[in-house]
Amino acid sequence: MKGTALSTSLFEPIRLRELDIPNRVWMAPMCQYSADSDGENIGAPNDWHLQHYVSRAVGGAGLVMAEATGVSFEGRISPNDLGLWNDVQTRAFTRLVDQIRSHGAVAAIQLAHAGRKASTAPPWEGEGPVGAWTPLGASPVPFDEDHAVPHELTREELRGIAAQFAESAKRSLEAGFEVVEVHGAHGYLLSSFLSPFANRREDEYGGSFENRVRFPLEVVDAVREVWPERLPVLFRVSATDWAGDDGWTPDDTVRLAPLLAAHGVDLLDVSSGGNVPHARVASGPGYQVPFASRVKHETGMAVGAVGLITEPAQAAKILADDEADVVLLGRELLRDPYWPRRAARELGVAATERPVAAPPQYARS
Ligand SMILES: Cc1cc2nc3c(=O)[nH]c(=O)nc-3n(C[C@H](O)[C@H](O)[C@H](O)COP(=O)(O)O)c2cc1C
């Protein structure tokens, strides 16, 4: 369908630090649970990951973000997650990054530690605990009765995990990634430190807001220390626990954003939920956009909006209304890897324009 040409900034480049990203339609990180769970290639991207990510680069996403990638064996959600802690993984990622970049997209990676939600089966096997290893957490409080009680991390172990994030960031750079996102959302380790539901610590990492944000900021510092000044670092946050004022709230997110910015985060990727099973999520089209918009307007920080953004006009309006600087698409890009090219066509953006240019092999289409 060809629509009336709308003026849209969706396909305008965005510059973060010294990196130009060709457009503002980005692929959200999405676990594929498809890596080897043991052996020589444990955690390494394989042919599935190659075709999956490269399709979205060919489809016109300005930035393709590799899924939550464990910074350590214990940091994976499932035994089939990607990981980035050894040379075999680094080499496999290098091949993937080369391919993503060769189609004009910027390659990003989300570095993650699954914390108390680790050691569970992939969704299509029920997400139950696999008991392959003991999950690590802020406090010995399980996510729910089906999850294992996590080991409460000591201060020294926390320093070790921050160092693992730094090591994975170094390897990400070596593999050619130009953007790294620290996963601070969805109830995984960093997110669980933020939420009073998961963090019951009585030391300097728990209790007050300042204490609960301490470890996520230390991880950002560790990553920033090894990540080049010229390249951006993103942080994904759960803007709310969706569980009332006793949990992490949108106000807390607005308070955290400038701290992240001061520690070197260039864009906040605003998601929500994941810390408690009793969350009451008010889901619907663009349901997380207001959280991103609040951060943008109250702090001036660059933000990404994500969550049920599925229509080209909807995405264009989010940017036109200045609610976010970029949009990230998840499931819609699973359904249609060529969504950005289709959106450009529907919005009347010339298909030959560089930000959504087709590969030469497809130029006649
Ligand atoms: C299959 C699948 C895997 C996901 N894996 C991740 C992940 O690795 N990291 C993350 O931060 N979010 C993950 N998410 C959440 C998405 O990034 C996105 O925030 C969410 O799906 C909402 O956006 P959507 O409505 O466009 O799908 C995943 C979602 C799906 C559907």
The ligand as an SDF file (V2000), in Angstrom:
LIG
                    3D

 31 33  0  0  0  0  0  0  0  0999 V2000
   11.0940  -13.6690   21.8690 C   0  0  0  0  0  0  0  0  0  0  0  0
   11.4250  -12.4900   22.7000 C   0  0  0  0  0  0  0  0  0  0  0  0
   12.6520  -12.4170   23.3280 C   0  0  0  0  0  0  0  0  0  0  0  0
   12.9880  -11.2890   24.0940 C   0  0  0  0  0  0  0  0  0  0  0  0
   14.2470  -11.1870   24.6160 N   0  0  0  0  0  0  0  0  0  0  0  0
   14.6460  -10.0180   25.1970 C   0  0  0  0  0  0  0  0  0  0  0  0
   15.9990   -9.7910   25.5370 C   0  0  0  0  0  0  0  0  0  0  0  0
   16.8840  -10.6000   25.2320 O   0  0  0  0  0  0  0  0  0  0  0  0
   16.3040   -8.6470   26.1600 N   0  0  0  0  0  0  0  0  0  0  0  0
   15.3580   -7.6840   26.4440 C   0  0  0  0  0  0  0  0  0  0  0  0
   15.6940   -6.6660   27.0220 O   0  0  0  0  0  0  0  0  0  0  0  0
   14.0810   -7.8640   26.0650 N   0  0  0  0  0  0  0  0  0  0  0  0
   13.7100   -8.9740   25.4360 C   0  0  0  0  0  0  0  0  0  0  0  0
   12.4290   -9.1070   24.9700 N   0  0  0  0  0  0  0  0  0  0  0  0
   11.5330   -7.9380   25.0500 C   0  0  0  0  0  0  0  0  0  0  0  0
   11.6140   -7.1250   23.7460 C   0  0  0  0  0  0  0  0  0  0  0  0
   12.8880   -6.5430   23.5660 O   0  0  0  0  0  0  0  0  0  0  0  0
   10.5650   -6.0000   23.7180 C   0  0  0  0  0  0  0  0  0  0  0  0
   10.8840   -5.0740   24.7200 O   0  0  0  0  0  0  0  0  0  0  0  0
    9.1520   -6.5160   23.9570 C   0  0  0  0  0  0  0  0  0  0  0  0
    8.8910   -7.6490   23.1510 O   0  0  0  0  0  0  0  0  0  0  0  0
    8.1110   -5.4470   23.6630 C   0  0  0  0  0  0  0  0  0  0  0  0
    8.2630   -4.9490   22.3450 O   0  0  0  0  0  0  0  0  0  0  0  0
    7.3060   -5.4980   21.1340 P   0  0  0  0  0  0  0  0  0  0  0  0
    5.8870   -5.2620   21.5400 O   0  0  0  0  0  0  0  0  0  0  0  0
    7.7320   -4.6530   19.9600 O   0  0  0  0  0  0  0  0  0  0  0  0
    7.6000   -6.9320   20.9530 O   0  0  0  0  0  0  0  0  0  0  0  0
   12.0620  -10.2340   24.2560 C   0  0  0  0  0  0  0  0  0  0  0  0
   10.8020  -10.3480   23.6540 C   0  0  0  0  0  0  0  0  0  0  0  0
   10.4830  -11.4370   22.8660 C   0  0  0  0  0  0  0  0  0  0  0  0
    9.1510  -11.4740   22.1810 C   0  0  0  0  0  0  0  0  0  0  0  0
  1  2  1  0
  2  3  1  0
  2 30  2  0
  3  4  2  0
  4  5  1  0
  4 28  1  0
  5  6  2  0
  6  7  1  0
  6 13  1  0
  7  8  2  0
  7  9  1  0
  9 10  1  0
 10 11  2  0
 10 12  1  0
 12 13  2  0
 13 14  1  0
 14 15  1  0
 14 28  1  0
 15 16  1  0
 16 17  1  0
 16 18  1  0
 18 19  1  0
 18 20  1  0
 20 21  1  0
 20 22  1  0
 22 23  1  0
 23 24  1  0
 24 25  2  0
 24 26  1  0
 24 27  1  0
 28 29  2  0
 29 30  1  0
 30 31  1  0
M  END
$$$$
